[in-house]
Amino acid sequence: MPYTYKDSIVLSQKNLTEDWETSKTMKRQSFIKGSLILMVLGFISRAFGVFFKVPLDYLVGEEGQGLYYILYPVYAAFIAMSSVGLTMALSKQIAQYRATNKNSHAWMSFKLAFGLFLGFGLIMTVVLFAGVNHIIAALKWPQETYWGLMGLGAAPLIVSIMSAFRGLFQGHENMVPTGVSMIIEQFARVVFGIGLTWFLMKEFNDIGLAVGGATFGAAAGGFFATIYLVMTFMTHKNHIIVKDEVIEYEEKKLILKKLLSMAVPIAMGSAIISVMGLVDSVMLPAALTDLTGDSHDALELIGGYSRANTIMNIPLIISLSISTSIVPFVAKAWELKEFDVVHRRIGMGMKMGTLLAFPAAVGIAVLSHDLVGLIFSSTIGGDVLVPLAFSLIFIIYSQIQTNVLNAIGKPVVPVWNMLIGVAVKVACNIILVPNPDFGLMGAGYAVIAAYIVTTVLNAISIKKYTGYKFGVSNLIKKPIISVMGMWVGLFVTGVCLGGVLPGRVLTLVSVAIGATIYGLLIIGQQYLEQSEISQIPALQKIEKILVKRSN
């Protein structure tokens, strides 16, 4: 039976009722279970996101995909500046106050943060609407991007309000509302974005205008997700709002100052991460136009790059769930000076990231053209997906490391580390993309170089501030053996079934076989400790089956 909107509401309400009615505060989820909740719901959400790109591809083609791709990093940068930093800071601050039983301070943190979210979101929306022509001129984009930017205009304000409530629930260590809202957001984005794109192409046959309909989906998705979060909050507000002490004006100023001191560096870091994509939005159109001699050909190449990034983003949304979940748990342990707990949670976060990163990177690289052909109208974009696939390992590690540093009160450090990575990306783009021997592939190699540098710098920083040492051998040895086995399985599957099954069916079968082999090898090598497996019911069941069969 399919997972429906009604099911998501029931799931969320049931979880929240159990959590809040058992006591006056939410039931704290373990780090692993919190991560898994966001991983599962995040994957469902990303599935909607992929579905969005598929009909968009068929409606507007590679050129329309190229237009959409160069527009989206601008939106991401605006969202990063208006909401991402505050969401992370709010969840951390609420978790810290609740850890020390300062529940009134936790509620006041949300009230103050909500005002900031509202203000920043409004400013970003006004800037987008009023400055659309200036943005196009400054970035030297084609005029066809006008309607796309206009479609994005309302999104920063709506998403900022949505992010405030996500930060509230995450600070209470309950990840279900965030996960469910992600599904609602993506579902509404698909319905309204694709619906408008289809209508505008049918009525006007204008790719630029149709892409504007697609970008409007971001605002529509945020609107419906916000309604869900507000309804959830209103239903249980008596269990969330705590006013057991009067907070004076000076104390409010301190709360706000603490919030901003965390939020601003995180927002800067998020903006710099967005700049990584913005680098391609600014540099690729001009460089590829010079290389191909035609702007339409350049947009089609960028459309292929967009396809590759869409596939790459599937595991990244799961890793983002892991890295987001780690913040309140590490922050609380750090606040209580439980440094051994901090080390264990960092280690578990890195393990969870490794479990995902290695099979995703190898699987996507080996099946690159098949995966692009499975999802989209052609295999254009399969070549550049190979280097982008291997960059996944370092992007996932960087995500987790960045949030660890945020959680221990060092949000400026990953900002500088990422800034160095961006500089590496720019330099590699300048050198490689105009070179006919590399072209668009150069942008993929630049991503790898940028995130290797960022990951190494983050590892050095975490060791400096927490004493945690990244045991590379213990972290990756068993996953490497497992992905080697997976690769052999994929190769044998291709040889044995390549002439038997249709291409798309073979791709799906290969993915299933590869994932199964990898999972069995990881469990067989006992990569996870017993205490870690016990917190993941699915792995516990598989382990019991294997033990029975071995006996």
matplotlib code that plots the C-alpha trace (Angstrom):
import matplotlib.pyplot as plt

x = [0.0, 1.5, 2.7, 0.1, -0.2, -2.8, -0.4, 2.3, -0.1, -1.1, 2.5, 3.5, 0.6, 1.0, 4.7, 4.2, 1.3, 3.4, 6.3, 4.6, 1.8, 4.2, 5.8, 5.9, 8.9, 9.5, 10.9, 14.5, 15.3, 18.7, 21.1, 20.9, 17.1, 16.8, 19.1, 17.2, 13.9, 15.2, 17.1, 13.9, 11.6, 14.4, 14.8, 11.0, 11.3, 14.2, 12.3, 9.7, 12.6, 13.9, 10.4, 10.2, 13.3, 12.1, 8.9, 10.7, 13.3, 10.6, 8.8, 11.6, 14.5, 18.3, 18.1, 15.3, 17.2, 20.2, 18.2, 16.8, 20.2, 21.9, 19.0, 18.7, 22.0, 20.9, 17.8, 19.9, 22.2, 19.2, 17.8, 21.2, 21.4, 17.8, 17.1, 19.7, 22.0, 19.2, 17.7, 20.9, 21.6, 18.0, 18.0, 21.4, 20.4, 17.0, 18.8, 21.4, 18.8, 16.7, 19.7, 20.1, 16.3, 16.0, 12.8, 11.6, 14.8, 14.3, 10.9, 12.1, 14.9, 12.2, 10.2, 13.2, 14.4, 11.0, 11.2, 14.6, 13.4, 10.5, 12.6, 15.4, 13.0, 11.1, 14.3, 15.5, 12.1, 12.1, 15.7, 14.8, 11.7, 13.2, 16.6, 15.9, 17.2, 20.3, 21.0, 20.7, 23.0, 25.6, 25.8, 25.7, 22.8, 20.5, 17.2, 15.3, 16.2, 13.9, 10.7, 12.7, 14.0, 10.5, 9.1, 11.6, 10.7, 8.3, 10.2, 12.7, 9.9, 7.9, 10.8, 12.2, 8.9, 9.0, 12.6, 11.8, 9.4, 11.8, 14.5, 12.0, 11.2, 14.8, 15.9, 13.5, 15.2, 12.1, 12.9, 9.5, 7.9, 10.9, 10.9, 7.2, 7.3, 10.1, 7.8, 4.9, 7.2, 8.5, 5.1, 3.5, 6.6, 6.1, 2.4, 2.4, 5.8, 5.3, 1.6, 2.5, 5.4, 3.1, 0.4, 2.8, 4.5, 1.2, -0.2, 2.9, 5.6, 8.2, 10.9, 12.0, 8.4, 7.8, 11.0, 9.5, 6.5, 8.9, 10.8, 7.5, 7.1, 9.6, 7.3, 4.3, 6.0, 7.2, 3.7, 2.1, 4.9, 4.6, 0.9, 1.6, 4.3, 2.1, -0.9, 1.4, 2.7, -0.8, -2.0, 0.7, 1.6, 0.7, 3.4, 6.0, 5.4, 7.0, 6.9, 8.0, 10.1, 10.1, 12.9, 13.9, 14.8, 18.6, 18.3, 16.5, 19.3, 21.8, 19.7, 19.4, 23.1, 24.0, 21.6, 23.1, 26.7, 26.0, 23.6, 25.7, 28.8, 26.6, 24.7, 28.0, 29.1, 25.8, 26.1, 29.7, 28.4, 25.8, 28.6, 30.1, 27.1, 26.9, 30.5, 29.2, 26.1, 28.4, 31.3, 29.9, 27.5, 30.3, 33.1, 31.0, 29.6, 33.2, 34.1, 31.1, 30.5, 26.8, 24.9, 22.1, 24.7, 26.2, 22.8, 22.2, 25.6, 24.6, 21.3, 23.3, 25.3, 22.0, 20.9, 24.1, 23.7, 20.1, 21.2, 24.1, 21.7, 19.8, 22.4, 23.2, 19.8, 20.2, 23.7, 22.2, 19.7, 22.6, 24.6, 21.5, 20.6, 24.0, 23.9, 21.6, 23.1, 26.7, 25.8, 24.1, 27.1, 29.5, 27.5, 27.5, 31.3, 30.7, 33.6, 33.7, 30.1, 31.1, 33.7, 31.3, 28.7, 31.2, 32.5, 29.0, 28.2, 31.2, 30.4, 26.9, 28.3, 30.8, 28.1, 26.3, 29.2, 31.2, 28.5, 26.8, 30.0, 31.0, 27.5, 26.7, 30.1, 29.8, 26.1, 26.4, 25.1, 22.5, 21.2, 20.9, 19.1, 16.9, 15.6, 15.8, 15.0, 18.6, 22.0, 23.5, 25.2, 26.4, 30.1, 30.3, 28.4, 31.5, 33.7, 30.7, 30.0, 33.4, 33.1, 30.2, 32.6, 34.2, 31.0, 29.3, 32.3, 32.4, 28.7, 29.1, 32.3, 30.8, 27.9, 30.2, 32.1, 28.9, 27.7, 30.8, 30.6, 33.1, 30.9, 33.5, 36.1, 34.2, 33.4, 37.0, 37.7, 34.9, 36.1, 39.4, 37.6, 35.6, 38.9, 40.2, 36.9, 37.2, 40.9, 40.2, 37.2, 39.3, 42.0, 40.0, 36.6, 37.9, 40.3, 38.8, 40.4, 38.2, 35.3, 32.4, 34.3, 36.6, 33.8, 33.3, 37.0, 37.0, 34.3, 36.4, 39.5, 37.4, 35.9, 39.1, 40.7, 37.7, 37.4, 41.1, 40.9, 37.8, 39.4, 42.4, 40.1, 38.0, 41.1, 42.4, 39.2, 37.8, 40.8, 38.9, 41.2, 39.8, 41.1, 41.0, 41.9, 39.2, 36.7, 37.1, 38.8, 35.7, 33.6, 36.3, 36.2, 32.4, 32.3, 34.9, 32.5, 29.6, 31.6, 32.2, 28.5, 27.6, 30.1, 28.8, 25.2, 26.0, 27.8, 25.1, 22.0, 23.1, 21.6, 18.6, 16.9, 15.9, 18.3, 16.2, 15.1, 18.8, 19.7, 17.1, 18.2, 21.9, 21.1, 19.2, 21.9, 24.7, 23.0, 22.3, 25.9, 27.2, 24.9, 25.6, 29.4, 29.2, 27.2, 29.4, 32.5, 30.8, 31.6, 29.0, 29.4, 26.6, 25.5, 25.1, 23.2, 20.8, 19.6, 18.7, 15.9, 16.3, 20.0, 19.2, 16.8, 19.3, 22.0, 19.7, 19.0, 22.7, 23.6, 20.9, 22.1, 25.7, 24.7]
y = [0.0, 3.4, 5.9, 8.7, 12.2, 10.9, 8.1, 10.7, 12.8, 9.7, 8.6, 12.0, 12.5, 9.1, 9.6, 13.1, 11.9, 9.1, 11.3, 14.3, 12.7, 10.3, 13.3, 17.0, 16.9, 15.0, 11.5, 11.7, 9.5, 7.8, 9.3, 6.3, 6.1, 9.8, 9.5, 6.5, 8.4, 11.3, 8.9, 6.9, 9.9, 11.9, 9.2, 9.3, 13.0, 12.8, 10.2, 12.9, 15.3, 12.8, 12.4, 16.2, 16.2, 13.3, 14.9, 18.2, 16.6, 15.3, 18.6, 21.1, 18.8, 19.3, 23.0, 23.6, 21.4, 23.6, 26.7, 25.2, 24.1, 27.4, 29.1, 26.8, 27.7, 31.3, 30.1, 27.8, 30.7, 32.9, 30.1, 29.4, 33.1, 33.4, 30.2, 27.3, 28.8, 29.7, 26.3, 24.5, 27.1, 27.0, 23.2, 23.3, 26.0, 24.4, 21.0, 22.7, 24.5, 21.4, 19.4, 21.8, 21.9, 25.6, 24.9, 28.5, 29.6, 26.9, 28.3, 31.9, 30.9, 29.7, 33.0, 35.1, 33.0, 33.0, 36.8, 36.6, 33.9, 36.1, 39.2, 37.5, 35.6, 38.8, 40.6, 37.8, 37.7, 41.4, 41.3, 38.5, 40.2, 43.7, 42.7, 40.0, 42.1, 43.1, 39.4, 38.4, 41.2, 40.6, 36.8, 37.3, 34.9, 34.6, 36.6, 33.3, 33.0, 35.9, 33.9, 31.3, 33.8, 35.4, 31.9, 31.5, 34.9, 33.9, 30.8, 32.4, 33.9, 30.7, 28.4, 30.5, 30.1, 26.4, 26.1, 27.8, 25.0, 22.3, 23.8, 23.7, 20.0, 19.0, 20.8, 18.6, 15.6, 14.6, 14.1, 12.9, 16.3, 17.4, 14.2, 14.3, 17.9, 17.1, 14.6, 17.1, 19.8, 17.7, 16.2, 19.7, 20.9, 18.1, 18.6, 22.4, 22.8, 20.1, 21.0, 24.6, 23.6, 21.3, 24.1, 26.8, 24.6, 23.6, 27.1, 29.2, 26.7, 28.9, 27.0, 30.0, 30.7, 26.9, 26.8, 29.7, 27.4, 24.7, 27.0, 28.2, 24.7, 25.5, 28.1, 25.9, 23.0, 25.1, 26.6, 23.2, 21.8, 24.9, 24.4, 20.8, 21.9, 24.7, 22.3, 19.8, 22.6, 23.9, 20.4, 19.9, 23.4, 22.9, 20.3, 22.4, 25.9, 26.2, 29.4, 28.2, 31.3, 34.9, 35.9, 39.5, 41.8, 41.5, 37.7, 37.8, 39.8, 37.2, 34.4, 36.3, 37.1, 33.4, 32.4, 34.8, 34.0, 30.4, 31.2, 33.8, 31.5, 28.5, 30.7, 31.8, 28.2, 27.2, 30.1, 29.1, 25.5, 27.0, 29.1, 25.7, 25.3, 28.9, 28.7, 26.3, 28.5, 31.5, 29.8, 26.9, 28.9, 31.2, 28.6, 26.0, 28.5, 29.5, 25.8, 24.7, 28.0, 28.0, 29.0, 26.4, 23.6, 24.9, 24.8, 21.2, 20.1, 21.8, 20.0, 16.7, 18.0, 18.7, 15.1, 13.8, 16.0, 14.8, 11.2, 12.2, 14.1, 10.9, 9.6, 13.2, 13.8, 10.7, 11.9, 15.3, 13.6, 11.9, 15.1, 17.1, 14.6, 14.6, 18.3, 18.2, 14.9, 16.1, 19.5, 18.1, 15.8, 18.7, 21.0, 18.3, 17.8, 14.1, 14.0, 10.2, 10.4, 13.1, 10.9, 7.9, 10.0, 11.5, 8.0, 6.6, 9.5, 8.8, 5.1, 5.8, 8.2, 5.6, 2.9, 5.1, 6.8, 3.9, 1.8, 4.9, 6.1, 2.8, 1.8, 5.1, 5.2, 1.7, 2.1, 5.8, 5.7, 3.0, 5.1, 8.3, 6.2, 4.6, 7.9, 10.4, 10.6, 9.9, 8.9, 12.4, 13.2, 9.7, 10.6, 13.4, 11.3, 9.1, 11.8, 13.3, 9.8, 9.5, 13.0, 11.7, 10.1, 13.4, 15.4, 13.1, 13.2, 17.0, 17.3, 15.3, 17.0, 20.5, 19.7, 18.3, 21.5, 23.5, 21.3, 22.0, 25.8, 26.1, 27.1, 29.6, 26.8, 24.8, 28.1, 28.9, 25.2, 25.3, 28.7, 27.1, 24.3, 26.8, 28.5, 25.1, 24.5, 27.9, 27.3, 23.8, 25.1, 27.8, 25.3, 22.3, 23.3, 25.4, 22.6, 20.5, 17.4, 17.8, 20.2, 19.5, 16.5, 19.2, 20.5, 17.0, 16.6, 20.1, 18.9, 16.0, 18.2, 20.8, 18.3, 16.3, 19.5, 20.4, 17.0, 16.9, 20.4, 19.5, 16.3, 18.3, 20.8, 18.2, 16.5, 19.9, 20.8, 17.5, 15.1, 12.7, 10.9, 9.6, 6.1, 5.8, 2.1, 1.0, 3.4, 2.3, -1.1, -3.3, -1.0, -1.2, -5.0, -4.9, -2.6, -4.7, -7.7, -5.5, -4.5, -8.2, -8.8, -6.0, -7.2, -10.8, -9.6, -7.6, -10.5, -13.1, -11.0, -8.3, -10.1, -11.4, -8.5, -5.2, -2.3, -0.6, -3.8, -4.9, -1.6, -2.2, -5.8, -4.7, -2.1, -4.7, -7.3, -4.8, -3.5, -7.0, -8.1, -5.0, -5.3, -9.0, -8.4, -5.5, -7.5, -10.6, -8.6, -7.1, -3.5, -2.3, -3.1, -5.1, -2.0, -0.2, -3.0, -3.3, 0.2, -0.6, -3.2, -4.2, -5.0, -6.9, -9.2, -9.8, -10.7, -13.2, -14.9, -15.1, -16.5, -19.2, -20.2, -20.4, -22.7]
z = [0.0, -1.0, 1.6, 1.6, 3.0, 5.5, 6.6, 7.2, 9.4, 11.4, 11.8, 13.1, 15.4, 16.9, 17.5, 19.0, 21.2, 22.6, 23.2, 24.7, 26.7, 28.4, 30.2, 30.0, 27.7, 24.6, 24.8, 23.6, 20.7, 20.4, 17.9, 15.6, 15.7, 15.2, 12.2, 10.8, 11.0, 9.0, 6.7, 5.8, 5.5, 3.8, 1.2, 0.5, 0.2, -2.2, -4.3, -4.9, -5.8, -8.4, -9.7, -10.1, -12.4, -14.5, -16.0, -16.0, -18.3, -20.6, -20.7, -21.2, -22.3, -21.6, -22.4, -19.8, -17.3, -17.9, -17.1, -14.0, -12.8, -13.1, -11.3, -8.3, -6.6, -6.3, -4.5, -2.3, -1.4, -0.4, 1.7, 3.4, 4.4, 5.6, 7.4, 7.4, 9.9, 12.3, 12.1, 13.2, 15.8, 17.2, 17.4, 19.2, 21.6, 22.5, 23.1, 25.4, 27.5, 27.8, 28.9, 31.9, 32.5, 31.4, 29.5, 29.6, 28.0, 25.3, 24.5, 24.5, 22.1, 19.6, 20.0, 19.3, 16.5, 14.8, 14.6, 13.0, 10.5, 9.5, 9.1, 7.1, 4.9, 4.1, 3.2, 0.9, -0.8, -1.5, -2.8, -5.2, -6.6, -6.8, -7.9, -10.5, -13.5, -11.6, -10.7, -14.3, -15.5, -12.7, -13.4, -17.2, -17.6, -20.6, -20.3, -20.3, -16.6, -15.7, -15.0, -13.2, -10.7, -10.3, -9.6, -6.7, -5.2, -2.5, -1.4, 1.1, 3.2, 3.3, 3.8, 6.6, 8.6, 7.9, 9.1, 12.4, 13.3, 12.1, 14.4, 17.3, 16.8, 16.2, 19.3, 21.2, 19.6, 17.7, 14.0, 12.8, 12.1, 10.1, 8.1, 7.4, 6.4, 3.9, 2.2, 2.1, 0.8, -2.0, -2.9, -3.2, -5.2, -7.7, -8.1, -8.4, -10.2, -12.8, -13.2, -14.0, -16.3, -18.3, -18.5, -19.6, -22.2, -23.6, -23.7, -24.6, -25.7, -23.9, -22.1, -20.0, -18.8, -18.2, -16.0, -14.0, -13.3, -12.1, -9.8, -8.2, -6.9, -4.2, -2.7, -3.0, -1.3, 1.5, 2.0, 2.5, 4.7, 6.9, 7.3, 8.5, 11.0, 12.4, 12.8, 14.6, 16.9, 17.7, 18.5, 21.1, 22.1, 25.7, 26.0, 24.2, 25.6, 29.0, 31.1, 34.5, 35.1, 34.1, 31.7, 32.0, 29.1, 29.7, 29.8, 26.5, 25.0, 26.1, 24.6, 21.3, 21.3, 21.9, 19.1, 16.6, 17.6, 16.5, 13.6, 11.7, 11.2, 10.3, 7.8, 6.4, 6.1, 4.4, 2.0, 1.1, 0.5, -1.8, -3.4, -4.4, -6.7, -7.6, -8.9, -11.6, -12.2, -12.9, -14.6, -16.7, -19.0, -20.3, -20.3, -22.2, -24.6, -25.5, -25.8, -27.9, -29.7, -29.0, -25.9, -26.5, -26.8, -23.5, -21.8, -23.0, -21.5, -18.3, -18.5, -18.5, -15.5, -13.8, -14.4, -12.8, -9.8, -9.4, -9.1, -6.8, -4.5, -3.6, -1.1, -0.1, 1.3, 3.5, 4.6, 5.4, 7.7, 9.5, 9.8, 10.9, 13.6, 15.1, 16.2, 19.2, 20.5, 20.3, 21.6, 24.7, 25.5, 24.9, 27.2, 29.9, 29.3, 28.6, 26.2, 25.8, 24.7, 22.2, 20.7, 20.5, 18.7, 16.3, 15.6, 15.1, 12.8, 10.7, 10.6, 9.4, 6.8, 5.6, 5.4, 2.9, 1.1, -0.2, -1.8, -3.2, -4.8, -6.4, -7.4, -9.0, -10.8, -12.2, -13.3, -14.2, -17.8, -16.8, -14.0, -16.1, -18.8, -16.2, -14.9, -17.8, -21.5, -22.6, -21.1, -21.6, -18.2, -17.6, -18.2, -15.7, -13.1, -12.6, -11.0, -9.2, -7.7, -6.1, -4.7, -2.6, -0.1, 0.7, 0.6, 3.1, 5.4, 5.1, 6.0, 9.2, 10.2, 9.6, 11.9, 14.6, 14.6, 14.8, 17.7, 19.8, 19.3, 16.5, 13.5, 12.0, 11.5, 8.8, 7.1, 6.6, 5.6, 3.1, 1.8, 1.0, -0.8, -2.9, -3.9, -5.0, -7.0, -8.7, -9.6, -11.0, -13.0, -14.5, -15.5, -16.6, -18.0, -20.9, -21.8, -24.7, -23.1, -20.0, -20.7, -18.4, -16.9, -15.4, -13.3, -11.8, -11.0, -9.4, -7.0, -5.9, -5.3, -3.4, -1.0, -0.4, 0.8, 2.9, 4.5, 5.5, 7.0, 9.0, 10.3, 11.5, 13.2, 15.0, 16.3, 17.6, 19.5, 20.7, 20.7, 18.4, 16.0, 12.7, 12.5, 8.7, 8.6, 11.0, 9.4, 5.8, 5.6, 6.0, 3.8, 1.0, 1.2, 1.0, -2.0, -3.8, -3.3, -4.5, -7.6, -8.5, -8.0, -10.4, -13.0, -12.8, -13.0, -16.1, -17.8, -17.0, -17.4, -19.9, -22.9, -21.1, -19.3, -20.8, -20.0, -17.3, -15.7, -15.6, -13.9, -11.1, -10.6, -10.5, -7.8, -5.7, -6.0, -5.3, -2.2, -0.9, -1.3, 0.3, 3.3, 3.9, 3.7, 6.1, 8.6, 8.1, 8.9, 12.1, 11.1, 13.6, 17.3, 19.0, 20.9, 17.6, 15.8, 18.8, 18.1, 14.4, 14.4, 10.7, 11.2, 14.4, 12.5, 9.7, 12.2, 13.9, 10.6, 9.8, 13.2, 12.9, 9.4, 10.6, 13.4]

ax = plt.figure().add_subplot(projection="3d")
ax.plot(x, y, z, "-o")
ax.set_aspect("equal")
plt.show()
